[in-house]
Amino acid sequence: MAGLRQECAGMEGECWEYHDQWEAMTLTDKQHGLEARLAELGSVLTAYSGGIDSAYLAWSAHQVLGERALAVIADSASLARSQYRDAVAFATCP
């Protein structure tokens, strides 16, 4: 919460007003908002790490945009092979 307060410094309450509205939304409202934004964008590229956040975003983008959504993952020595395999397996599920 402290980080959010710092980001909002000098915004004369606009950020907190948005935060309060976001907190009041249901998960369904948030999902519909994400889907609407994705549709508005028309196409997206998701930096896919294999974690829950990027996996959900990549999945949602694919649901809304189909082939106009692309998820990419960077492979490096710092990425555990098991995590890489899991990420690729999730991304290639039908």
Backbone as a chain_set.jsonl record, in Angstrom:
{"seq": "MAGLRQECAGMEGECWEYHDQWEAMTLTDKQHGLEARLAELGSVLTAYSGGIDSAYLAWSAHQVLGERALAVIADSASLARSQYRDAVAFATCP", "coords": {"N": [[0.814, -1.186, 0.0], [2.017, 1.202, 0.643], [3.627, 1.775, -1.563], [1.69, 2.356, -3.495], [0.644, 4.671, -2.405], [2.83, 6.379, -2.722], [3.002, 6.485, -5.525], [0.729, 7.917, -6.035], [1.182, 10.417, -5.065], [0.793, 13.865, -5.29], [-1.262, 13.787, -7.114], [-3.665, 14.8, -6.444], [-5.788, 13.284, -5.298], [-6.926, 11.841, -7.421], [-5.85, 9.331, -8.069], [-6.413, 7.827, -5.793], [-9.172, 7.867, -5.867], [-9.659, 6.338, -8.162], [-8.499, 3.952, -7.247], [-10.253, 3.309, -5.129], [-12.616, 2.876, -6.581], [-11.819, 0.662, -8.11], [-11.373, -1.236, -6.095], [-13.981, -1.624, -5.272], [-15.145, -3.023, -7.307], [-16.435, -6.105, -8.644], [-14.966, -9.372, -9.189], [-15.89, -10.342, -11.607], [-16.663, -7.966, -12.882], [-14.129, -6.813, -13.168], [-12.92, -8.68, -14.851], [-14.515, -8.426, -17.147], [-13.894, -5.779, -17.755], [-11.173, -6.035, -18.391], [-11.383, -7.689, -20.663], [-12.799, -5.991, -22.369], [-10.932, -3.936, -22.711], [-8.839, -5.333, -23.963], [-10.113, -6.07, -26.355], [-10.511, -3.551, -27.41], [-7.88, -2.794, -27.92], [-7.185, -4.501, -30.007], [-4.985, -6.083, -30.922], [-2.39, -7.842, -29.227], [0.759, -8.231, -27.546], [2.067, -10.316, -25.219], [4.336, -10.368, -22.595], [5.35, -13.205, -21.477], [5.9, -14.934, -18.606], [5.378, -17.308, -17.47], [4.367, -17.264, -15.009], [1.513, -16.745, -12.795], [0.199, -14.255, -13.255], [1.011, -13.275, -15.842], [0.301, -15.507, -17.297], [-2.477, -15.59, -16.99], [-3.167, -13.174, -18.228], [-2.22, -13.655, -20.842], [-3.823, -15.851, -21.531], [-6.404, -14.696, -21.335], [-6.182, -12.727, -23.311], [-5.911, -14.357, -25.548], [-8.418, -15.606, -25.534], [-10.085, -13.454, -26.15], [-8.951, -12.254, -28.45], [-7.907, -14.223, -30.086], [-5.876, -15.338, -32.706], [-4.72, -12.876, -32.895], [-3.421, -12.34, -30.645], [-0.387, -12.69, -28.989], [1.92, -14.49, -27.09], [5.053, -14.267, -25.584], [8.043, -15.822, -24.433], [11.077, -15.505, -22.742], [13.975, -17.378, -22.903], [16.44, -18.387, -20.697], [19.51, -19.023, -18.866], [18.871, -18.503, -16.273], [16.287, -19.275, -15.914], [14.552, -21.878, -14.62], [14.54, -25.198, -15.87], [12.286, -26.809, -15.412], [10.32, -24.891, -14.875], [10.278, -23.549, -17.305], [9.432, -25.646, -19.018], [6.876, -26.123, -17.912], [5.642, -23.64, -18.407], [5.655, -23.529, -21.227], [4.11, -25.803, -21.751], [1.628, -25.028, -20.667], [1.048, -22.874, -22.348], [0.685, -24.134, -24.772], [-1.567, -25.645, -24.53], [-4.672, -26.957, -25.669]], "CA": [[0.0, 0.0, 0.0], [2.89, 2.375, 0.692], [4.028, 2.065, -2.928], [0.565, 3.001, -4.163], [0.57, 6.038, -1.881], [3.894, 7.152, -3.347], [2.635, 6.708, -6.915], [-0.38, 8.856, -6.092], [1.585, 11.717, -4.536], [0.648, 14.979, -6.207], [-2.337, 13.587, -8.09], [-4.86, 15.422, -5.878], [-6.864, 12.341, -5.018], [-7.412, 11.097, -8.58], [-5.404, 7.948, -7.98], [-7.165, 7.15, -4.727], [-10.537, 7.694, -6.339], [-9.604, 5.172, -9.048], [-8.234, 2.791, -6.395], [-11.487, 2.981, -4.42], [-13.542, 2.3, -7.558], [-11.292, -0.656, -8.454], [-11.608, -2.112, -4.95], [-15.413, -1.887, -5.157], [-15.587, -3.854, -8.426], [-16.395, -7.555, -8.473], [-14.025, -10.032, -10.093], [-16.527, -10.406, -12.919], [-16.535, -6.628, -13.462], [-12.73, -6.635, -13.551], [-12.678, -9.533, -16.018], [-15.168, -7.788, -18.3], [-13.104, -4.595, -18.071], [-9.974, -6.495, -19.091], [-11.782, -8.162, -21.984], [-13.152, -4.82, -23.171], [-9.689, -3.235, -23.055], [-8.146, -6.16, -24.952], [-10.834, -5.938, -27.623], [-10.236, -2.192, -27.877], [-6.522, -2.771, -28.448], [-7.201, -5.175, -31.308], [-3.941, -7.107, -30.936], [-1.476, -7.644, -28.099], [1.917, -9.09, -27.314], [2.231, -10.473, -23.78], [5.598, -10.9, -22.095], [4.861, -14.359, -20.712], [6.954, -15.49, -17.763], [4.942, -18.595, -16.95], [3.717, -17.002, -13.721], [0.055, -16.665, -12.834], [-0.285, -12.995, -13.822], [1.192, -13.227, -17.299], [-0.456, -16.623, -17.868], [-3.89, -15.176, -17.067], [-3.28, -12.141, -19.253], [-2.055, -14.298, -22.146], [-5.027, -16.659, -21.759], [-7.519, -13.772, -21.595], [-5.964, -12.118, -24.623], [-6.211, -15.375, -26.562], [-9.872, -15.798, -25.546], [-10.715, -12.297, -26.775], [-8.362, -11.858, -29.726], [-7.5, -15.362, -30.897], [-4.535, -15.275, -33.29], [-4.185, -11.514, -32.802], [-2.735, -12.277, -29.348], [0.845, -13.474, -29.002], [2.659, -14.507, -25.83], [6.451, -14.633, -25.791], [8.803, -16.117, -23.233], [12.529, -15.47, -22.962], [14.65, -18.525, -22.294], [17.803, -18.06, -20.263], [20.055, -19.93, -17.854], [18.264, -18.209, -14.968], [14.949, -19.861, -15.883], [14.621, -23.317, -14.352], [13.992, -26.02, -16.961], [10.934, -27.252, -15.058], [9.422, -23.746, -15.049], [10.166, -23.325, -18.746], [8.574, -26.7, -19.575], [5.495, -25.868, -17.458], [5.138, -22.458, -19.111], [5.395, -23.92, -22.615], [2.989, -26.744, -21.741], [0.403, -24.253, -20.473], [0.821, -22.038, -23.525], [0.312, -24.944, -25.93], [-2.795, -26.399, -24.252], [-5.777, -26.602, -26.588]], "C": [[0.866, 1.262, 0.0], [3.332, 2.764, -0.717], [2.937, 2.782, -3.696], [0.437, 4.443, -3.69], [1.636, 6.909, -2.533], [3.552, 7.461, -4.809], [1.579, 7.795, -7.038], [-0.007, 10.242, -5.584], [1.458, 12.777, -5.624], [-0.472, 14.82, -7.221], [-3.677, 14.093, -7.569], [-6.04, 14.484, -5.765], [-7.351, 11.526, -6.192], [-7.075, 9.621, -8.482], [-6.195, 7.198, -6.911], [-8.606, 6.919, -5.133], [-10.611, 6.474, -7.254], [-9.407, 3.905, -8.227], [-9.505, 2.352, -5.682], [-12.516, 2.357, -5.359], [-13.124, 0.877, -7.915], [-11.587, -1.655, -7.342], [-13.079, -2.499, -4.834], [-15.923, -2.813, -6.259], [-15.522, -5.33, -8.069], [-15.351, -8.134, -9.416], [-14.593, -10.122, -11.506], [-16.437, -9.06, -13.624], [-15.113, -6.398, -13.961], [-12.397, -7.451, -14.79], [-13.293, -8.913, -17.266], [-14.418, -6.522, -18.722], [-11.84, -4.958, -18.834], [-10.323, -6.923, -20.507], [-12.133, -6.992, -22.905], [-11.896, -4.075, -23.618], [-8.903, -4.012, -24.108], [-8.8, -6.028, -26.322], [-10.573, -4.572, -28.244], [-8.84, -2.094, -28.507], [-6.417, -3.45, -29.813], [-6.163, -6.263, -31.483], [-2.988, -6.794, -29.784], [-0.323, -8.645, -28.149], [2.108, -9.138, -25.806], [3.61, -11.027, -23.479], [5.222, -11.974, -21.073], [6.006, -14.982, -19.937], [6.633, -16.909, -17.312], [4.295, -18.462, -15.589], [2.215, -16.804, -13.898], [-0.452, -15.396, -13.502], [-0.17, -12.974, -15.342], [0.443, -14.375, -17.969], [-1.93, -16.244, -18.013], [-4.087, -14.127, -18.155], [-3.172, -12.755, -20.646], [-3.29, -15.124, -22.501], [-6.211, -15.766, -22.107], [-7.397, -13.144, -22.974], [-6.302, -13.11, -25.73], [-7.722, -15.606, -26.667], [-10.564, -14.679, -26.32], [-10.243, -12.096, -28.213], [-7.933, -13.008, -30.631], [-6.073, -15.201, -31.402], [-3.936, -13.868, -33.297], [-3.553, -11.273, -31.431], [-1.531, -13.203, -29.415], [1.506, -13.36, -27.635], [4.077, -14.973, -26.131], [7.119, -14.865, -24.449], [10.284, -16.09, -23.607], [13.146, -16.643, -22.219], [16.078, -18.114, -21.924], [18.244, -19.067, -19.207], [19.428, -19.694, -16.483], [16.851, -18.78, -14.83], [15.077, -21.376, -15.72], [13.936, -24.094, -15.47], [12.566, -26.456, -16.652], [9.928, -26.114, -15.235], [9.218, -23.444, -16.532], [9.228, -24.367, -19.37], [7.107, -26.478, -19.177], [4.873, -24.708, -18.207], [4.783, -22.801, -20.555], [4.204, -24.878, -22.688], [1.659, -26.001, -21.576], [0.052, -23.477, -21.742], [0.365, -22.859, -24.729], [-0.912, -25.815, -25.677], [-3.883, -25.981, -25.22], [-6.862, -25.827, -25.878]], "O": [[0.483, 2.276, -0.583], [3.406, 3.951, -1.035], [3.213, 3.707, -4.46], [0.153, 5.337, -4.487], [1.368, 8.064, -2.864], [3.787, 8.575, -5.278], [1.539, 8.515, -8.036], [-0.823, 11.159, -5.67], [1.953, 12.604, -6.737], [-0.61, 15.659, -8.112], [-4.714, 13.843, -8.184], [-7.167, 14.849, -6.099], [-8.128, 10.592, -5.996], [-7.907, 8.763, -8.775], [-6.597, 6.054, -7.12], [-9.198, 5.897, -4.786], [-11.53, 5.663, -7.131], [-10.066, 2.895, -8.475], [-9.809, 1.16, -5.633], [-13.212, 1.415, -4.979], [-13.968, -0.013, -8.014], [-12.0, -2.784, -7.607], [-13.394, -3.586, -4.351], [-17.032, -3.336, -6.152], [-14.667, -5.756, -7.293], [-14.903, -7.456, -10.341], [-13.859, -9.991, -12.485], [-16.166, -9.005, -14.824], [-14.912, -5.855, -15.047], [-11.683, -6.982, -15.677], [-12.661, -8.879, -18.322], [-14.318, -6.227, -19.913], [-11.471, -4.287, -19.798], [-9.627, -6.554, -21.454], [-11.798, -7.01, -24.089], [-11.804, -3.636, -24.764], [-8.36, -3.419, -25.04], [-8.111, -5.89, -27.332], [-10.43, -4.452, -29.461], [-8.649, -1.396, -29.503], [-5.647, -3.017, -30.67], [-6.435, -7.273, -32.132], [-2.803, -5.635, -29.413], [-0.429, -9.735, -28.712], [2.293, -8.095, -25.178], [4.011, -12.044, -24.046], [4.826, -11.669, -19.948], [6.962, -15.494, -20.521], [7.509, -17.627, -16.829], [3.736, -19.426, -15.066], [1.718, -16.708, -15.02], [-1.433, -15.445, -14.243], [-1.142, -12.688, -16.042], [-0.007, -14.228, -19.106], [-2.557, -16.539, -19.031], [-5.055, -14.184, -18.914], [-3.951, -12.411, -21.535], [-3.75, -15.097, -23.642], [-6.94, -16.04, -23.061], [-8.376, -13.041, -23.712], [-6.911, -12.741, -26.734], [-8.246, -15.782, -27.767], [-11.518, -14.926, -27.058], [-11.05, -11.801, -29.095], [-7.63, -12.798, -31.805], [-5.159, -14.954, -30.614], [-2.774, -13.69, -33.665], [-3.193, -10.144, -31.096], [-1.638, -14.352, -29.843], [1.636, -12.265, -27.089], [4.278, -15.955, -26.845], [6.811, -14.202, -23.459], [10.682, -16.592, -24.658], [12.864, -16.864, -21.042], [16.815, -17.566, -22.743], [17.442, -19.863, -18.718], [19.45, -20.579, -15.628], [16.285, -18.767, -13.737], [15.64, -22.061, -16.574], [12.878, -23.694, -15.957], [11.721, -26.47, -17.548], [8.809, -26.343, -15.693], [8.109, -23.122, -16.958], [8.342, -24.022, -20.152], [6.207, -26.627, -20.003], [3.71, -24.775, -18.603], [3.726, -22.406, -21.046], [3.379, -24.768, -23.595], [0.683, -26.307, -22.262], [-1.108, -23.435, -22.152], [-0.284, -22.317, -25.623], [-1.264, -26.641, -26.519], [-4.011, -24.803, -25.556], [-7.858, -25.452, -26.497]]}, "num_chains": 1, "name": "protein.A"}
